[in-house]
């Protein structure tokens, strides 16, 4: 087994080994390695892209107190119609050059250490690859979890129980009397709170940044410490809520708390009733919890890959291949895609990421989805390379799991670009 040390010296976050092939993580690890991972566990060992992080991503409930939604008795079965030509797909990168073929990008996990990729077209699985995990392993979704939250708030809006134009403190009184009083649910859903809470690489490496204080309160705090940190968020100078997209998971947790307070039930139970119990999931959904028991539904879901794909499919015309009821109606889908405000997206960090990832620019973000294209396609990205692409017009969805820092020498995450390219190819474009 050869060590991959080509980039270790240049990456200040690299503190665990990267070894090849990534397929070794598909087999049980030794007791000594398990003890090493557990003893050295920290945010750095988890997020640095090393072998520790791969194990942690597939066993998140070992390291966080977690809730669990068990699968229903009735399982849905996804038909296969595997298309071998998909492995040859390429797409045009930002600089005008052509990407390597998908099968090369995924070989042994590739530079981005992709552990899994699955795609479905017209309700059938057309591609699946598992370089670094088994199909039955669970894996964290990271921020690809966020659409589970905006889906619930949008359903509640359709039921007349919620409004995106209300101030967030209407249903989250724990934040009343703070800067959040001037933030609406629309602002929170669109990641434009106008507060100094942004998640950026720079803020992650500044120890006393607000976002690091918040994350530390989630991991090492007690009780509602994380809410107290949220109460301390400060307005940005010369920026009003709604002016500019600044990505931050605390915005999502605002929506989680609103859903719980409106329905007076734990978020996990609500999501199970409205969504998970209907999609014929084959495995459980794990969700890490805050220190006082609130679901970290903005980043910390974990499931088998095929169940992640099932969730993506409910946003497509082939929803009935997995669900016994239409969860995402036309009105809900339209609201998810049109709540965004394109001027606030212009020039933001997420727009720059999209150009790197897809080789083209979407026109906005919207309602917890990072990128909305003019043709209606949607993508939600997650830390370390997780992703969910939904293309209703082409009846195509794709998901992937990976383990690689978002910033660094290993290059952009091109999984989103491959998914979009396949959707176009299968549509005859």
C-alpha positions in Angstrom: 0.0 0.0 0.0 1.6 3.3 -1.1 1.3 6.5 0.7 0.1 9.5 -1.3 2.4 12.2 0.1 2.5 14.5 -2.9 0.6 17.3 -1.2 1.0 16.7 2.5 3.8 19.3 3.0 1.9 22.1 1.3 -1.4 21.6 3.1 -1.4 23.1 6.6 -4.5 21.2 7.6 -3.1 17.8 6.6 -2.5 16.0 9.8 -3.5 12.4 9.0 -2.2 10.2 6.2 -3.7 9.9 2.8 -3.0 6.4 1.5 -4.0 4.6 -1.7 -6.0 2.9 -2.9 -9.1 4.5 -1.3 -10.8 1.1 -1.7 -9.1 -0.1 1.5 -11.7 1.8 3.5 -14.4 -0.6 2.2 -13.0 -3.3 4.4 -13.1 -3.4 8.3 -10.2 -1.5 9.9 -7.9 -2.8 12.6 -8.6 -2.2 16.2 -5.4 -0.2 16.6 -6.5 2.1 13.7 -9.9 2.5 15.2 -8.4 3.5 18.5 -6.1 6.0 16.8 -9.0 7.6 15.0 -11.0 7.9 18.2 -8.2 9.2 20.3 -7.1 11.8 17.8 -10.6 12.9 16.7 -10.9 16.6 16.3 -12.4 19.0 13.7 -9.0 19.0 12.0 -8.7 15.2 11.7 -12.2 15.1 10.5 -12.0 17.8 7.8 -8.4 17.6 6.6 -9.0 15.0 3.9 -7.0 12.2 5.5 -8.0 8.6 6.2 -9.3 9.5 9.6 -11.9 11.7 8.0 -13.1 9.0 5.7 -13.9 6.7 8.6 -15.5 9.5 10.6 -17.7 10.5 7.6 -19.0 7.0 7.5 -19.5 6.6 11.2 -20.6 10.0 12.3 -22.9 8.7 15.0 -19.8 7.3 16.8 -18.6 10.9 17.3 -21.8 12.9 17.8 -24.9 12.3 19.9 -27.4 11.3 17.1 -31.0 10.8 16.4 -32.2 8.1 14.1 -35.1 7.5 11.8 -35.6 3.9 11.1 -36.6 2.8 7.6 -40.2 1.9 6.9 -41.4 -1.7 6.6 -42.2 -1.1 2.9 -39.1 -0.5 0.8 -38.9 1.0 -2.6 -36.9 -0.8 -5.3 -34.9 1.2 -7.8 -34.6 -0.4 -11.3 -31.2 -0.3 -13.0 -30.6 0.7 -16.6 -26.8 1.1 -16.4 -25.3 3.2 -19.3 -21.6 2.3 -19.8 -21.1 5.4 -21.9 -21.5 7.7 -18.9 -18.0 6.8 -17.7 -16.6 8.5 -20.8 -18.4 11.8 -20.2 -16.3 15.0 -20.2 -17.3 18.7 -19.8 -15.8 22.1 -20.5 -14.0 23.6 -17.6 -13.9 27.3 -16.6 -10.7 27.9 -18.5 -12.2 26.4 -21.7 -10.2 23.1 -21.5 -11.9 19.7 -21.4 -12.1 17.7 -18.2 -10.7 14.2 -18.0 -13.4 11.4 -18.5 -15.5 10.7 -15.5 -14.1 7.1 -15.2 -10.6 8.6 -14.8 -11.9 11.2 -12.3 -13.3 8.5 -10.2 -10.5 6.0 -10.5 -9.4 5.0 -7.0 -11.3 7.9 -5.7 -9.4 10.4 -7.8 -7.8 13.7 -6.6 -11.0 14.6 -4.7 -11.3 11.1 -3.0 -14.8 10.5 -4.3 -16.3 7.6 -2.4 -19.5 7.2 -4.2 -21.5 8.6 -7.2 -25.0 7.6 -8.3 -27.3 8.9 -11.0 -30.9 8.2 -12.0 -32.6 9.1 -15.2 -36.4 8.8 -15.7 -36.6 6.9 -12.4 -33.9 4.3 -13.1 -30.4 4.1 -11.9 -28.1 4.7 -14.9 -24.7 5.0 -13.2 -23.2 3.9 -9.8 -19.6 3.8 -8.6 -18.3 3.1 -5.1 -14.5 3.8 -5.1 -14.3 4.3 -1.4 -17.3 2.8 0.3 -19.8 0.0 0.1 -23.3 0.6 -1.2 -24.7 -0.3 2.2 -22.4 1.9 4.2 -23.8 5.1 5.7 -22.1 8.4 4.8 -22.6 12.0 6.0 -24.4 14.4 3.7 -22.8 17.5 5.2 -24.6 20.7 3.9 -26.4 18.7 1.2 -28.7 18.1 4.2 -30.0 21.6 4.0 -32.8 21.0 1.4 -34.5 18.7 3.9 -35.1 21.8 6.0 -36.3 24.2 3.4 -38.6 21.5 2.0 -40.4 21.4 5.4 -40.7 25.1 5.7 -42.0 25.4 2.2 -44.6 22.7 2.8 -45.7 24.5 6.0 -45.9 27.7 4.0 -48.3 25.9 1.5 -50.3 24.9 4.5 -50.6 28.5 5.8 -48.6 27.8 8.9 -45.4 29.7 8.0 -44.3 32.8 6.0 -40.9 33.5 4.6 -41.6 37.2 5.1 -42.0 37.0 8.9 -39.0 37.9 11.1 -37.2 34.8 12.4 -38.0 35.7 15.9 -41.7 35.1 15.3 -41.2 31.4 15.7 -37.7 31.5 17.3 -38.3 33.7 20.4 -34.9 32.5 21.9 -33.3 35.1 19.5 -35.6 38.0 20.3 -33.9 41.2 21.3 -30.8 40.6 19.1 -29.7 41.4 15.6 -31.8 38.6 14.4 -34.9 40.7 15.0 -34.3 42.4 11.6 -33.7 39.1 9.7 -36.6 37.4 7.9 -37.0 33.8 7.1 -36.5 34.7 3.5 -33.1 36.2 4.4 -32.2 33.1 6.4 -33.4 30.7 3.7 -31.3 32.6 1.1 -28.2 32.8 3.3 -28.4 36.6 3.3 -28.8 37.5 7.0 -26.5 40.5 6.9 -24.7 39.2 10.0 -21.0 38.4 10.6 -21.6 34.6 10.6 -20.2 33.6 7.2 -18.6 30.2 6.7 -15.4 30.8 4.7 -12.0 29.1 4.6 -10.6 32.3 6.2 -13.1 32.3 9.0 -12.4 28.6 9.7 -8.7 29.2 10.3 -9.2 32.2 12.5 -9.7 30.6 15.9 -11.9 33.2 17.5 -14.1 33.9 14.5 -17.8 33.8 15.2 -18.4 30.7 13.1 -15.7 28.8 15.0 -17.2 29.9 18.3 -20.6 28.6 17.1 -19.1 25.2 15.9 -17.2 24.8 19.2 -20.4 25.4 21.1 -22.1 22.7 19.1 -19.3 20.2 19.8 -18.0 21.1 23.2 -20.7 23.3 24.7 -23.4 22.5 27.1 -27.2 22.9 26.9 -28.2 25.8 24.7 -24.7 27.4 24.5 -25.0 27.3 20.7 -28.1 29.5 20.9 -26.3 32.0 23.2 -23.6 32.3 20.6 -26.2 32.9 17.9 -27.6 35.7 20.1 -24.2 37.4 19.9 -24.1 37.6 16.1 -23.4 41.2 14.9 -24.7 43.1 11.9 -22.2 43.7 9.1 -21.4 47.3 8.5 -23.0 48.8 5.4 -25.0 45.6 4.7 -28.6 45.0 5.3 -30.3 41.6 5.5 -31.0 40.4 2.0 -28.2 42.4 0.3 -25.6 39.7 -0.2 -25.4 35.9 0.0 -23.0 34.8 2.8 -23.2 31.1 3.4 -23.8 30.0 7.0 -25.4 26.9 8.6 -26.8 28.8 11.5 -29.3 30.3 9.0 -30.6 26.7 8.4 -30.8 26.1 12.2 -33.2 29.0 12.4 -35.5 27.1 10.0 -35.1 23.9 12.0 -36.2 25.7 15.2 -39.1 27.3 13.5 -40.4 24.0 12.2 -40.2 22.5 15.7 -41.8 25.4 17.4 -44.7 25.6 14.9 -45.6 22.0 15.1 -44.4 21.4 18.7 -42.7 18.1 17.7 -39.0 17.2 17.4 -37.6 17.9 13.9 -36.7 14.2 13.3 -40.3 13.1 13.9 -41.6 15.8 11.6 -39.2 14.9 8.8 -40.1 11.2 9.2 -43.8 11.9 9.0 -43.6 14.2 6.0 -40.8 12.7 4.0 -38.6 9.7 5.1 -41.5 7.4 5.9 -42.8 7.9 2.3 -39.7 7.2 0.2 -39.2 3.5 0.9 -35.8 4.0 2.4 -33.8 0.8 2.7 -31.7 2.1 5.7 -31.9 4.5 8.6 -31.3 8.2 8.6 -28.9 9.3 11.3 -28.8 13.0 12.3 -26.4 14.5 14.8 -27.9 16.5 17.6 -27.0 19.7 19.3 -26.0 19.6 23.0 -29.6 20.2 23.9 -31.1 17.8 21.4 -32.0 19.8 18.3 -31.4 18.1 15.0 -28.4 19.4 13.1 -30.4 19.0 10.0 -28.4 21.7 8.2 -25.3 19.6 7.9 -25.3 16.3 9.7 -27.6 13.7 8.0 -26.1 10.4 7.3 -27.5 7.5 5.2 -26.8 4.9 2.6 -26.1 6.4 -0.8 -29.2 4.9 -2.5 -31.4 6.5 0.2 -29.8 9.9 -0.5 -30.6 9.3 -4.2 -34.2 8.4 -3.2 -34.5 11.8 -1.4 -33.2 13.6 -4.5 -35.7 11.8 -6.7 -38.7 13.3 -4.9 -37.8 16.6 -6.6 -38.0 15.0 -10.0 -40.9 13.9 -12.3 -40.1 10.3 -11.3 -41.0 10.9 -7.7 -43.5 8.1 -7.9 -40.7 5.5 -8.4 -39.8 6.0 -4.7 -42.7 7.7 -2.9 -46.3 6.7 -2.3 -47.3 10.4 -2.3 -46.1 13.5 -4.1 -44.1 15.3 -1.4 -42.7 18.0 -3.7 -45.6 19.4 -5.6 -45.2 21.8 -8.5 -45.9 24.7 -6.2 -43.3 23.6 -3.7 -40.7 23.1 -6.3 -41.4 26.5 -7.8 -41.1 28.1 -4.4 -37.8 26.4 -3.7 -36.3 27.6 -7.0 -37.7 31.2 -7.0 -37.3 32.5 -3.5 -33.7 33.6 -4.3 -32.6 37.1 -5.1 -30.1 37.1 -8.0 -28.5 40.5 -7.2 -27.5 39.2 -3.8 -25.9 36.1 -5.4 -23.7 38.2 -7.8 -20.1 38.2 -6.7 -20.6 35.9 -3.7 -18.2 33.1 -2.8 -20.7 30.4 -3.8 -21.0 31.9 -7.3 -17.2 31.6 -7.7 -17.3 28.0 -6.5 -20.0 27.2 -9.0 -17.9 28.5 -11.9 -15.0 26.3 -10.8 -17.2 23.2 -10.2 -19.4 23.4 -13.3 -17.4 25.4 -15.8 -20.5 27.7 -16.0 -22.3 30.1 -13.7 -25.8 29.5 -12.3 -27.9 32.7 -12.0 -28.8 32.5 -8.3 -29.1 30.6 -5.1 -32.5 29.9 -3.5 -34.1 28.6 -0.4 -31.1 26.6 0.9 -30.0 25.4 -2.6 -26.6 26.7 -3.6 -27.1 27.0 -7.3 -30.2 27.4 -9.5 -29.6 27.4 -13.3 -31.8 29.2 -15.9 -33.1 25.8 -17.1 -34.4 25.0 -13.6 -31.6 22.5 -12.5 -30.6 22.8 -8.9 -27.5 21.7 -6.9 -26.7 21.6 -3.2 -23.1 21.1 -2.3 -21.6 19.9 1.0 -18.3 20.3 2.8 -15.6 17.9 1.6 -17.3 17.3 -1.7 -20.8 15.9 -1.0 -23.5 16.8 -3.5 -27.0 16.5 -4.8 -28.0 17.6 -8.3 -31.7 17.7 -9.3 -32.7 18.5 -12.9 -36.5 18.2 -13.2 -36.7 19.3 -16.8 -34.4 16.4 -17.8 -35.8 14.0 -15.2 -32.4 13.4 -13.9 -30.8 13.4 -10.4 -27.3 12.6 -9.1 -25.6 12.3 -5.8 -22.0 11.9 -4.6 -20.0 11.5 -1.4 -16.3 12.5 -1.1 -13.6 13.4 1.4 -11.4 16.3 0.4 -11.1 19.9 1.8 -13.0 22.5 -0.2 -9.9 24.6 -0.6 -6.5 23.3 -1.5 -4.1 21.9 -4.0 -6.2 19.0 -5.1 -8.3 21.2 -7.4 -11.9 22.1 -7.7 -14.7 19.6 -7.0 -15.8 18.7 -10.5 -18.4 16.1 -9.5 -21.2 18.7 -9.9 -20.0 19.4 -13.5 -20.0 15.7 -14.4 -23.5 15.3 -13.1 -24.8 18.2 -15.1 -23.0 17.0 -18.2 -24.6 13.6 -17.9 -28.0 15.1 -17.5 -27.5 17.0 -20.8 -26.1 14.0 -22.6 -29.0 11.7 -21.7 -31.4 14.5 -22.8 -29.7 14.4 -26.3 -28.0 17.8 -25.9 
